[in-house]
Amino acid sequence: MGHVFVSIRFRGGRDEFTMERVLVDTGASFTVMPLELAKEHFIETPFEVEVRLGDDRMVKARVFIAEAEIEGRRGGPVRILAFSGAMPVIGVDTLETLGLRVDPVTGKIEKTEYYMLFV
């Protein structure tokens, strides 16, 4: 299938901004962003979690929320885990919240009929 990239618009408590080319990782549960970016743009929660990375390291990540929009689908809040040095990825929690999925044959984002929350 190869790599899948999307443009994503976030609306946090402070502002709205777009990231033009973010990797979609269907093996990642949550969306992950660098801590510095998250502090600047998203709504911080009091929560912190331990996350196992693809290379088997465990890191502590802070939890943020924001509204997200991909392919014209808006919804939220989506959970965003953030830690220093993180590579931005969109996880399946965000895709499912927006009623989206990756077609494994074409590698394209598709709309689904199931919505957890759609605004």
ZADO-1210 file (C-alpha; in nm, 4 decimals, padded with zeros to 6 digits):
<atoms>
<atom x="00.0000" y="00.0000" z="00.0000" code="MET" pos="1"/>
<atom x="00.2837" y="00.2455" z="00.0712" code="GLY" pos="2"/>
<atom x="00.2665" y="00.5576" z="00.2804" code="HIS" pos="3"/>
<atom x="-00.0526" y="00.7611" z="00.3203" code="VAL" pos="4"/>
<atom x="-00.0301" y="01.1342" z="00.3875" code="PHE" pos="5"/>
<atom x="-00.3139" y="01.3792" z="00.4515" code="VAL" pos="6"/>
<atom x="-00.3689" y="01.7466" z="00.5050" code="SER" pos="7"/>
<atom x="-00.5226" y="01.8084" z="00.8471" code="ILE" pos="8"/>
<atom x="-00.6692" y="02.1248" z="00.9955" code="ARG" pos="9"/>
<atom x="-00.6790" y="02.1618" z="01.3724" code="PHE" pos="10"/>
<atom x="-00.8894" y="02.4002" z="01.5767" code="ARG" pos="11"/>
<atom x="-00.7658" y="02.4218" z="01.9322" code="GLY" pos="12"/>
<atom x="-00.8414" y="02.6570" z="02.2145" code="GLY" pos="13"/>
<atom x="-00.6003" y="02.9173" z="02.0840" code="ARG" pos="14"/>
<atom x="-00.6131" y="02.9135" z="01.7057" code="ASP" pos="15"/>
<atom x="-00.6634" y="02.7210" z="01.3843" code="GLU" pos="16"/>
<atom x="-00.3854" y="02.5842" z="01.1679" code="PHE" pos="17"/>
<atom x="-00.3226" y="02.3344" z="00.8893" code="THR" pos="18"/>
<atom x="-00.0503" y="02.0762" z="00.8474" code="MET" pos="19"/>
<atom x="-00.0209" y="01.9970" z="00.4764" code="GLU" pos="20"/>
<atom x="00.1452" y="01.6540" z="00.4782" code="ARG" pos="21"/>
<atom x="00.1054" y="01.4324" z="00.7842" code="VAL" pos="22"/>
<atom x="00.1630" y="01.0573" z="00.7837" code="LEU" pos="23"/>
<atom x="-00.1400" y="00.8388" z="00.8576" code="VAL" pos="24"/>
<atom x="-00.0299" y="00.5406" z="01.0668" code="ASP" pos="25"/>
<atom x="-00.2984" y="00.2727" z="01.0857" code="THR" pos="26"/>
<atom x="-00.0788" y="00.0916" z="01.3378" code="GLY" pos="27"/>
<atom x="-00.0946" y="00.3899" z="01.5755" code="ALA" pos="28"/>
<atom x="-00.3858" y="00.4153" z="01.8147" code="SER" pos="29"/>
<atom x="-00.3601" y="00.7907" z="01.8693" code="PHE" pos="30"/>
<atom x="-00.2515" y="01.1018" z="01.6889" code="THR" pos="31"/>
<atom x="00.0934" y="01.2105" z="01.8040" code="VAL" pos="32"/>
<atom x="00.2506" y="01.5560" z="01.7800" code="MET" pos="33"/>
<atom x="00.5639" y="01.7269" z="01.9090" code="PRO" pos="34"/>
<atom x="00.5130" y="01.8720" z="02.2571" code="LEU" pos="35"/>
<atom x="00.6156" y="02.2244" z="02.1564" code="GLU" pos="36"/>
<atom x="00.3560" y="02.2330" z="01.8760" code="LEU" pos="37"/>
<atom x="00.0854" y="02.0908" z="02.1040" code="ALA" pos="38"/>
<atom x="00.1471" y="02.3506" z="02.3752" code="LYS" pos="39"/>
<atom x="00.1156" y="02.6280" z="02.1176" code="GLU" pos="40"/>
<atom x="-00.2003" y="02.5116" z="01.9382" code="HIS" pos="41"/>
<atom x="-00.4060" y="02.2569" z="02.1344" code="PHE" pos="42"/>
<atom x="-00.6061" y="02.2427" z="02.4557" code="ILE" pos="43"/>
<atom x="-00.4056" y="02.0782" z="02.7308" code="GLU" pos="44"/>
<atom x="-00.5648" y="01.8277" z="02.9674" code="THR" pos="45"/>
<atom x="-00.4266" y="01.7320" z="03.3101" code="PRO" pos="46"/>
<atom x="-00.3529" y="01.3799" z="03.1853" code="PHE" pos="47"/>
<atom x="-00.0236" y="01.2099" z="03.1087" code="GLU" pos="48"/>
<atom x="00.0151" y="00.8563" z="02.9719" code="VAL" pos="49"/>
<atom x="00.2928" y="00.6107" z="02.8989" code="GLU" pos="50"/>
<atom x="00.3121" y="00.5140" z="02.5323" code="VAL" pos="51"/>
<atom x="00.5044" y="00.2331" z="02.3643" code="ARG" pos="52"/>
<atom x="00.6655" y="00.3506" z="02.0413" code="LEU" pos="53"/>
<atom x="00.7273" y="00.1468" z="01.7284" code="GLY" pos="54"/>
<atom x="01.0899" y="00.0916" z="01.8319" code="ASP" pos="55"/>
<atom x="00.9650" y="-00.0549" z="02.1648" code="ASP" pos="56"/>
<atom x="01.0686" y="00.2461" z="02.3773" code="ARG" pos="57"/>
<atom x="00.8278" y="00.3714" z="02.6429" code="MET" pos="58"/>
<atom x="00.7786" y="00.7476" z="02.6696" code="VAL" pos="59"/>
<atom x="00.5587" y="00.9716" z="02.8817" code="LYS" pos="60"/>
<atom x="00.3220" y="01.1793" z="02.6721" code="ALA" pos="61"/>
<atom x="00.0939" y="01.4654" z="02.7684" code="ARG" pos="62"/>
<atom x="-00.2650" y="01.4532" z="02.6471" code="VAL" pos="63"/>
<atom x="-00.4169" y="01.7400" z="02.4486" code="PHE" pos="64"/>
<atom x="-00.7449" y="01.7778" z="02.2587" code="ILE" pos="65"/>
<atom x="-00.8552" y="01.9701" z="01.9511" code="ALA" pos="66"/>
<atom x="-01.1095" y="01.9617" z="01.6737" code="GLU" pos="67"/>
<atom x="-00.9724" y="01.8047" z="01.3550" code="ALA" pos="68"/>
<atom x="-01.0695" y="01.8185" z="00.9885" code="GLU" pos="69"/>
<atom x="-00.9532" y="01.5797" z="00.7145" code="ILE" pos="70"/>
<atom x="-01.1071" y="01.5527" z="00.3666" code="GLU" pos="71"/>
<atom x="-01.3908" y="01.7875" z="00.4676" code="GLY" pos="72"/>
<atom x="-01.4860" y="01.5846" z="00.7762" code="ARG" pos="73"/>
<atom x="-01.4779" y="01.7838" z="01.1010" code="ARG" pos="74"/>
<atom x="-01.5107" y="01.6401" z="01.4467" code="GLY" pos="75"/>
<atom x="-01.3776" y="01.6281" z="01.7911" code="GLY" pos="76"/>
<atom x="-01.2505" y="01.6433" z="02.0323" code="PRO" pos="77"/>
<atom x="-00.9691" y="01.4219" z="01.9088" code="VAL" pos="78"/>
<atom x="-00.7055" y="01.3084" z="02.1548" code="ARG" pos="79"/>
<atom x="-00.3498" y="01.4087" z="02.0761" code="ILE" pos="80"/>
<atom x="-00.0537" y="01.2620" z="02.2598" code="LEU" pos="81"/>
<atom x="00.2508" y="01.4891" z="02.2680" code="ALA" pos="82"/>
<atom x="00.6111" y="01.4499" z="02.3745" code="PHE" pos="83"/>
<atom x="00.9407" y="01.6157" z="02.2854" code="SER" pos="84"/>
<atom x="01.0860" y="01.5009" z="01.9563" code="GLY" pos="85"/>
<atom x="00.7695" y="01.3235" z="01.8391" code="ALA" pos="86"/>
<atom x="00.7111" y="01.2796" z="01.4676" code="MET" pos="87"/>
<atom x="00.3604" y="01.3944" z="01.3692" code="PRO" pos="88"/>
<atom x="00.1312" y="01.1020" z="01.2827" code="VAL" pos="89"/>
<atom x="-00.2442" y="01.0620" z="01.2537" code="ILE" pos="90"/>
<atom x="-00.3703" y="00.7530" z="01.4369" code="GLY" pos="91"/>
<atom x="-00.6846" y="00.5476" z="01.3943" code="VAL" pos="92"/>
<atom x="-00.8621" y="00.7115" z="01.6897" code="ASP" pos="93"/>
<atom x="-00.8693" y="01.0385" z="01.4947" code="THR" pos="94"/>
<atom x="-00.9706" y="00.8666" z="01.1698" code="LEU" pos="95"/>
<atom x="-01.2578" y="00.6840" z="01.3387" code="GLU" pos="96"/>
<atom x="-01.3758" y="00.9994" z="01.5158" code="THR" pos="97"/>
<atom x="-01.4020" y="01.1644" z="01.1733" code="LEU" pos="98"/>
<atom x="-01.5669" y="00.8642" z="01.0086" code="GLY" pos="99"/>
<atom x="-01.2676" y="00.7923" z="00.7866" code="LEU" pos="100"/>
<atom x="-01.0570" y="00.4892" z="00.7023" code="ARG" pos="101"/>
<atom x="-00.7649" y="00.3957" z="00.4788" code="VAL" pos="102"/>
<atom x="-00.8514" y="00.1668" z="00.1874" code="ASP" pos="103"/>
<atom x="-00.5710" y="-00.0930" z="00.1995" code="PRO" pos="104"/>
<atom x="-00.5925" y="-00.1583" z="-00.1764" code="VAL" pos="105"/>
<atom x="-00.5740" y="00.2006" z="-00.3017" code="THR" pos="106"/>
<atom x="-00.3990" y="00.3600" z="-00.0027" code="GLY" pos="107"/>
<atom x="-00.6527" y="00.6439" z="-00.0127" code="LYS" pos="108"/>
<atom x="-00.8644" y="00.7916" z="00.2667" code="ILE" pos="109"/>
<atom x="-01.2334" y="00.6973" z="00.2400" code="GLU" pos="110"/>
<atom x="-01.5458" y="00.8142" z="00.4192" code="LYS" pos="111"/>
<atom x="-01.7290" y="00.5510" z="00.6210" code="THR" pos="112"/>
<atom x="-02.0891" y="00.5282" z="00.7367" code="GLU" pos="113"/>
<atom x="-02.0019" y="00.4987" z="01.1058" code="TYR" pos="114"/>
<atom x="-01.9453" y="00.8143" z="01.3074" code="TYR" pos="115"/>
<atom x="-01.8378" y="00.8328" z="01.6688" code="MET" pos="116"/>
<atom x="-01.8821" y="01.2088" z="01.6709" code="LEU" pos="117"/>
<atom x="-01.9262" y="01.4343" z="01.3713" code="PHE" pos="118"/>
<atom x="-01.9903" y="01.8081" z="01.3820" code="VAL" pos="119"/>
</atoms>
